[in-house]
Amino acid sequence: MDDSEQILNAFLGKSDKGRTDLILESGQKTALRSGDWVLIPPYKGNPINKQVNIELGISSEYQLYNLKEDRGQQNNLAATNKSKLTEMIAKYKKQRGEVNGEIKELELK
């Protein structure tokens, strides 16, 4: 995973430019935040934790959301915005990496 980027000038107040892309992790699963967009790749498993009735964000399909227009991530744009989906998948794979063409869950040790 290549997640390093020089942003010292932003921390020191010498620049307004910080990170534009960020890999997010939750429960050994990762997603990409890029500007106003978020990409959640497909993962196997139950989409809902039935013990506490919480949606886990797991889907067998890619999920793509424009947070500027849809902060609650209710409208998955993956099927209707193929060009943005392709762009985000490429960014995600470059940042996160893949094994045999597949994104693997993180193994936390």
CYANA upper distance limits for C-alpha pairs under 8 A (distance plus 0.5 A):
  1 MET  CA     95 GLN  CA      6.28
  1 MET  CA     96 ARG  CA      5.13
  1 MET  CA     97 GLY  CA      6.14
  2 ASP  CA     94 LYS  CA      8.09
  2 ASP  CA     95 GLN  CA      5.61
  2 ASP  CA     96 ARG  CA      7.03
  2 ASP  CA     97 GLY  CA      8.38
  3 ASP  CA     22 LEU  CA      8.02
  3 ASP  CA     23 ILE  CA      7.84
  3 ASP  CA     95 GLN  CA      6.63
  3 ASP  CA     96 ARG  CA      8.20
  5 GLU  CA     19 ARG  CA      7.83
  7 ILE  CA     11 PHE  CA      7.20
  7 ILE  CA     17 LYS  CA      8.19
  7 ILE  CA     18 GLY  CA      6.14
  7 ILE  CA     19 ARG  CA      7.53
  8 LEU  CA     12 LEU  CA      6.70
  9 ASN  CA     13 GLY  CA      6.59
  9 ASN  CA     14 LYS  CA      5.43
  9 ASN  CA     15 SER  CA      5.88
 10 ALA  CA     14 LYS  CA      6.37
 10 ALA  CA     15 SER  CA      5.22
 10 ALA  CA     16 ASP  CA      6.28
 10 ALA  CA     17 LYS  CA      6.51
 10 ALA  CA     18 GLY  CA      6.13
 20 THR  CA     33 ARG  CA      8.46
 20 THR  CA     34 SER  CA      6.08
 20 THR  CA     35 GLY  CA      6.04
 21 ASP  CA     32 LEU  CA      7.50
 21 ASP  CA     33 ARG  CA      6.15
 21 ASP  CA     34 SER  CA      4.83
 21 ASP  CA     35 GLY  CA      7.21
 22 LEU  CA     32 LEU  CA      6.31
 22 LEU  CA     33 ARG  CA      5.66
 22 LEU  CA     34 SER  CA      6.93
 23 ILE  CA     30 THR  CA      7.03
 23 ILE  CA     31 ALA  CA      6.23
 23 ILE  CA     32 LEU  CA      5.21
 23 ILE  CA     33 ARG  CA      6.85
 23 ILE  CA     92 TYR  CA      8.23
 23 ILE  CA     95 GLN  CA      7.90
 23 ILE  CA     96 ARG  CA      7.72
 24 LEU  CA     30 THR  CA      5.86
 24 LEU  CA     31 ALA  CA      5.66
 24 LEU  CA     32 LEU  CA      6.56
 24 LEU  CA     33 ARG  CA      7.62
 25 GLU  CA     29 LYS  CA      6.07
 25 GLU  CA     30 THR  CA      4.86
 25 GLU  CA     31 ALA  CA      7.05
 26 SER  CA     30 THR  CA      6.87
 28 GLN  CA    105 GLU  CA      5.99
 28 GLN  CA    106 LEU  CA      5.25
 28 GLN  CA    107 GLU  CA      7.09
 28 GLN  CA    108 LEU  CA      7.52
 29 LYS  CA     43 TYR  CA      8.36
 29 LYS  CA    105 GLU  CA      5.70
 29 LYS  CA    106 LEU  CA      6.77
 30 THR  CA     40 ILE  CA      7.78
 30 THR  CA     41 PRO  CA      8.26
 30 THR  CA    105 GLU  CA      7.80
 30 THR  CA    106 LEU  CA      8.20
 31 ALA  CA     38 VAL  CA      7.63
 31 ALA  CA     39 LEU  CA      6.22
 31 ALA  CA     40 ILE  CA      5.20
 31 ALA  CA     41 PRO  CA      7.06
 31 ALA  CA     92 TYR  CA      8.18
 32 LEU  CA     38 VAL  CA      6.01
 32 LEU  CA     39 LEU  CA      5.63
 32 LEU  CA     40 ILE  CA      7.16
 32 LEU  CA     88 MET  CA      8.25
 32 LEU  CA     92 TYR  CA      6.44
 33 ARG  CA     37 TRP  CA      6.31
 33 ARG  CA     38 VAL  CA      4.94
 33 ARG  CA     39 LEU  CA      7.11
 34 SER  CA     38 VAL  CA      6.70
 34 SER  CA     88 MET  CA      8.35
 36 ASP  CA     66 ASN  CA      6.21
 36 ASP  CA     67 LEU  CA      5.71
 36 ASP  CA     68 LYS  CA      6.08
 37 TRP  CA     64 LEU  CA      7.71
 37 TRP  CA     65 TYR  CA      6.20
 37 TRP  CA     66 ASN  CA      5.15
 37 TRP  CA     67 LEU  CA      6.30
 37 TRP  CA     68 LYS  CA      8.34
 38 VAL  CA     64 LEU  CA      6.33
 38 VAL  CA     65 TYR  CA      5.85
 38 VAL  CA     66 ASN  CA      7.16
 38 VAL  CA     67 LEU  CA      7.69
 39 LEU  CA     62 TYR  CA      7.70
 39 LEU  CA     63 GLN  CA      6.22
 39 LEU  CA     64 LEU  CA      5.22
 39 LEU  CA     65 TYR  CA      7.20
 39 LEU  CA     85 LEU  CA      8.27
 39 LEU  CA     88 MET  CA      7.05
 39 LEU  CA     89 ILE  CA      7.98
 39 LEU  CA     92 TYR  CA      8.46
 40 ILE  CA     62 TYR  CA      6.42
 40 ILE  CA     63 GLN  CA      5.47
 40 ILE  CA     64 LEU  CA      7.00
 41 PRO  CA     59 SER  CA      8.41
 41 PRO  CA     61 GLU  CA      7.47
 41 PRO  CA     62 TYR  CA      5.19
 41 PRO  CA     63 GLN  CA      6.85
 41 PRO  CA    103 ILE  CA      8.36
 42 PRO  CA     58 ILE  CA      7.28
 42 PRO  CA     59 SER  CA      5.81
 42 PRO  CA     60 SER  CA      5.20
 42 PRO  CA     61 GLU  CA      5.34
 42 PRO  CA     62 TYR  CA      5.56
 42 PRO  CA     63 GLN  CA      8.02
 43 TYR  CA     58 ILE  CA      6.28
 43 TYR  CA     59 SER  CA      6.43
 43 TYR  CA     60 SER  CA      6.30
 43 TYR  CA     61 GLU  CA      8.41
 44 LYS  CA     58 ILE  CA      7.58
 44 LYS  CA     59 SER  CA      7.63
 44 LYS  CA     60 SER  CA      6.88
 45 GLY  CA     58 ILE  CA      7.29
 45 GLY  CA     59 SER  CA      8.44
 46 ASN  CA     56 LEU  CA      8.31
 46 ASN  CA     58 ILE  CA      7.30
 47 PRO  CA     55 GLU  CA      6.47
 47 PRO  CA     56 LEU  CA      5.80
 47 PRO  CA     57 GLY  CA      6.54
 47 PRO  CA     58 ILE  CA      5.16
 47 PRO  CA     59 SER  CA      6.85
 48 ILE  CA     53 ASN  CA      6.83
 48 ILE  CA     54 ILE  CA      6.03
 48 ILE  CA     55 GLU  CA      4.94
 48 ILE  CA     56 LEU  CA      5.95
 48 ILE  CA     57 GLY  CA      8.38
 48 ILE  CA     58 ILE  CA      8.41
 49 ASN  CA     53 ASN  CA      5.86
 49 ASN  CA     54 ILE  CA      5.74
 49 ASN  CA     55 GLU  CA      6.94
 49 ASN  CA     56 LEU  CA      7.28
 50 LYS  CA     54 ILE  CA      7.43
 59 SER  CA     63 GLN  CA      8.19
 62 TYR  CA     78 ALA  CA      6.91
 63 GLN  CA     76 ASN  CA      6.13
 63 GLN  CA     77 LEU  CA      7.59
 63 GLN  CA     78 ALA  CA      6.19
 64 LEU  CA     76 ASN  CA      5.84
 64 LEU  CA     77 LEU  CA      5.68
 64 LEU  CA     78 ALA  CA      5.46
 64 LEU  CA     85 LEU  CA      7.21
 65 TYR  CA     70 ASP  CA      7.39
 65 TYR  CA     73 GLN  CA      6.35
 65 TYR  CA     74 GLN  CA      8.50
 65 TYR  CA     75 ASN  CA      7.18
 65 TYR  CA     76 ASN  CA      6.10
 65 TYR  CA     77 LEU  CA      6.43
 65 TYR  CA     78 ALA  CA      8.29
 66 ASN  CA     70 ASP  CA      6.23
 66 ASN  CA     71 ARG  CA      8.04
 66 ASN  CA     73 GLN  CA      8.18
 66 ASN  CA     77 LEU  CA      8.35
 67 LEU  CA     71 ARG  CA      5.03
 67 LEU  CA     72 GLY  CA      8.06
 67 LEU  CA     73 GLN  CA      7.42
 70 ASP  CA     74 GLN  CA      7.16
 70 ASP  CA     75 ASN  CA      7.40
 77 LEU  CA     81 ASN  CA      6.15
 78 ALA  CA     82 LYS  CA      6.76
 78 ALA  CA     85 LEU  CA      6.31
 81 ASN  CA     85 LEU  CA      6.72
 82 LYS  CA     86 THR  CA      6.54
 83 SER  CA     87 GLU  CA      6.74
 84 LYS  CA     88 MET  CA      6.54
 85 LEU  CA     89 ILE  CA      6.58
 86 THR  CA     90 ALA  CA      6.76
 87 GLU  CA     91 LYS  CA      6.87
 88 MET  CA     92 TYR  CA      6.49
 89 ILE  CA     93 LYS  CA      6.55
 90 ALA  CA     94 LYS  CA      6.63
 91 LYS  CA     95 GLN  CA      6.68
 92 TYR  CA     96 ARG  CA      6.18
 92 TYR  CA     97 GLY  CA      7.97
 93 LYS  CA     97 GLY  CA      5.25
 93 LYS  CA     98 GLU  CA      6.66
 93 LYS  CA    103 ILE  CA      8.32
 97 GLY  CA    103 ILE  CA      7.64
 98 GLU  CA    102 GLU  CA      5.87
 98 GLU  CA    103 ILE  CA      5.34
 98 GLU  CA    104 LYS  CA      7.38
 99 VAL  CA    103 ILE  CA      6.90
 99 VAL  CA    104 LYS  CA      7.59
